[in-house]
Amino acid sequence: MKKNKLDRLEQAGWKVSGAQQLLDLSDEEAALIEMKLSLADSLRKRRTDEGLTQEALAKLLGSSQSRVAKMETADASVSLELLVRSLLVLGASRQEVGRAIGKKSPVSAA
């Protein structure tokens, strides 16, 4: 949110907070969610950069298209391990996976 908009809202009496405060998440819970979102975004980007459909990636993983869709949206049923394994199957190095984990996700950075 832009600083001037944030200032106007606070001056009007609104309390502005993030998802962590709204959902009463611990720092550790927020960090895990952040990692999952970043990995999911990296997976989607790598898949599209490779020119693969969700169905084609599913075949590489021995999974289904709907599971890949859930992975790319960081669905609660998707583990961090599955996201990491999928990136490795697509050719990501350990260093690239590490950078993905450390990156702020586009959703949370907004």
C-alpha positions as CSV (number, residue, x, y, z in Angstrom):
1,M,0.0,0.0,0.0
2,K,1.3,3.4,-0.9
3,K,2.5,5.5,2.1
4,N,0.1,8.4,1.4
5,K,-2.9,6.1,1.3
6,L,-1.8,4.4,4.5
7,D,-1.4,7.8,6.2
8,R,-4.9,8.9,5.1
9,L,-6.4,5.7,6.4
10,E,-4.7,6.0,9.8
11,Q,-5.7,9.7,10.0
12,A,-9.3,8.7,9.4
13,G,-9.1,6.4,12.4
14,W,-8.5,3.1,10.6
15,K,-6.1,0.6,12.0
16,V,-4.0,-0.9,9.2
17,S,-2.3,-4.3,9.8
18,G,-1.2,-7.3,7.8
19,A,-2.4,-10.8,7.5
20,Q,-0.1,-12.0,10.3
21,Q,-1.9,-9.7,12.8
22,L,-5.3,-10.3,11.4
23,L,-4.9,-14.1,11.6
24,D,-2.9,-13.9,14.8
25,L,-0.1,-15.9,13.4
26,S,3.2,-16.4,15.1
27,D,6.4,-15.3,13.4
28,E,7.2,-18.9,12.6
29,E,3.7,-19.6,11.1
30,A,4.0,-16.4,9.0
31,A,7.5,-17.4,7.8
32,L,6.3,-20.9,6.7
33,I,3.4,-19.4,4.8
34,E,5.7,-16.9,3.2
35,M,8.0,-19.8,2.1
36,K,5.2,-21.8,0.7
37,L,3.9,-18.8,-1.3
38,S,7.3,-18.1,-2.7
39,L,7.9,-21.7,-3.7
40,A,4.5,-21.9,-5.3
41,D,5.2,-18.8,-7.3
42,S,8.6,-20.1,-8.4
43,L,7.1,-23.3,-9.5
44,R,4.4,-21.6,-11.6
45,K,7.0,-19.3,-13.1
46,R,9.5,-22.1,-13.9
47,R,6.7,-24.2,-15.4
48,T,5.6,-21.4,-17.7
49,D,9.2,-20.4,-18.6
50,E,9.7,-24.1,-19.7
51,G,6.6,-23.9,-21.8
52,L,4.9,-26.7,-19.9
53,T,1.2,-27.0,-19.2
54,Q,0.0,-28.0,-15.7
55,E,-0.9,-31.4,-17.3
56,A,2.6,-31.8,-18.7
57,L,4.2,-31.1,-15.4
58,A,1.7,-33.5,-13.7
59,K,2.9,-36.3,-16.0
60,L,6.6,-35.5,-15.1
61,L,5.7,-35.7,-11.4
62,G,3.4,-38.7,-11.7
63,S,0.5,-36.6,-10.4
64,S,-2.6,-34.9,-11.7
65,Q,-3.3,-31.5,-13.3
66,S,-5.5,-30.6,-10.4
67,R,-2.7,-31.3,-7.9
68,V,-0.3,-29.1,-9.9
69,A,-3.0,-26.3,-9.8
70,K,-3.1,-26.7,-6.0
71,M,0.7,-26.6,-5.8
72,E,0.8,-23.4,-7.8
73,T,-1.8,-21.7,-5.4
74,A,0.0,-23.0,-2.3
75,D,-3.0,-24.9,-1.2
76,A,-3.0,-26.0,2.5
77,S,-2.9,-29.7,1.4
78,V,0.4,-29.2,-0.4
79,S,3.6,-29.8,1.5
80,L,6.8,-27.7,1.3
81,E,8.5,-31.0,0.4
82,L,6.3,-31.5,-2.6
83,L,6.9,-28.0,-3.8
84,V,10.7,-28.4,-3.5
85,R,10.7,-31.8,-5.2
86,S,8.7,-30.4,-8.1
87,L,11.1,-27.5,-8.6
88,L,14.0,-30.0,-8.6
89,V,12.2,-32.1,-11.2
90,L,11.9,-29.0,-13.3
91,G,15.7,-28.6,-13.1
92,A,16.0,-26.0,-10.3
93,S,19.3,-26.2,-8.4
94,R,19.5,-26.3,-4.6
95,Q,20.7,-22.7,-4.7
96,E,17.7,-21.7,-6.8
97,V,15.3,-23.4,-4.4
98,G,17.0,-21.6,-1.5
99,R,16.6,-18.2,-3.3
100,A,12.9,-19.0,-3.9
101,I,12.5,-19.8,-0.2
102,G,14.2,-16.6,0.8
103,K,12.2,-14.4,-1.6
104,K,9.2,-12.4,-0.6
105,S,6.1,-13.7,-2.4
106,P,4.2,-11.3,-4.7
107,V,1.1,-11.8,-2.6
108,S,2.6,-10.9,0.7
109,A,4.7,-8.1,-0.6
110,A,1.5,-6.3,-1.8
